[in-house]
Amino acid sequence: MRHIFLVSLMLLPMQAGSPPSLFEEAVTLIKKHEGWHGERHHPYVGYGHRLLKGENFDHRITEPFADSLLRRDLRLKCSRFRQFGADSLLLGALAYNVGEAKLLGDGKHPRSKLIRRLEAGNRDVYRQYTSFCRYKGKIIPSLKRRREEEFQKLFINNNNPRQ
C-alpha cells in the first residue's frame, strides 16, 4: 500500500502537466529500450545494470531498487562526460548501452568520431550518434530507432533549448 502511495506521489507532477526533466526522459528511454534483465541475462540485472566486482545481489531485485541502480549508473556515466556540458546526458545515455570505452577509447577502441567532433566544437553529430546501431558489423533496426529517439528527445538544440 505504501509503495502505491509513493508511486502516486512521484507521478503527481507529471499528471499536473509539467514536462519531465531531460534526466527523467533519459531514464524512461533506457527503461523502455533495455527492458527487464532477469536471471538469463547475468551479469546484467534490473534495467541493464552490469554487476560490478563485489556486488552480490541477484536477478530477484525489486523494481524500485533497479530504478535506483539505473539512476546511479546514468549519473556516473553523465559525470564522465561533464566536459561536454549540455551533451553530457546524451552521451551518458549512449554510454549506458554501449559503454564508455567505445566513446572515449581505451586500448581496444579508438576515441569515437562522435567524441572527436564534439571536442572540436562541432555539435552537428546526428549521423555520428545514430551510427552506434551495429552489432557484429550489421545495422540493427531496433538500435537505429533507439538512437534516433534518444537523439530527438535528449539532444539540446541551441535554437530550441529544453531544460
C-alpha positions, 0 to 999 in steps of 0.5 A: 500500500505504501509503495502505491502511495509513493508511486502516486506521489512521484507521478503527481507532477507529471499528471499536473502537466509539467514536462519531465526533466531531460534526466527523467526522459533519459531514464524512461528511454533506457527503461523502455529500450533495455527492458527487464534483465532477469536471471538469463541475462547475468551479469546484467540485472534490473534495467541493464545494470552490469554487476560490478566486482563485489556486488552480490545481489541477484536477478530477484531485485525489486523494481524500485531498487533497479530504478535506483541502480539505473539512476546511479549508473546514468549519473556516473556515466553523465559525470564522465562526460561533464566536459561536454556540458549540455551533451553530457546526458546524451552521451551518458545515455549512449554510454549506458548501452554501449559503454564508455570505452567505445566513446572515449577509447581505451586500448581496444577502441579508438576515441569515437568520431562522435567524441572527436567532433564534439571536442572540436566544437562541432555539435552537428553529430546526428549521423555520428550518434545514430551510427552506434546501431551495429552489432557484429558489423550489421545495422540493427533496426531496433538500435537505429530507432533507439538512437534516433529517439534518444537523439530527438528527445535528449539532444539540446538544440541551441535554437530550441533549448529544453531544460 
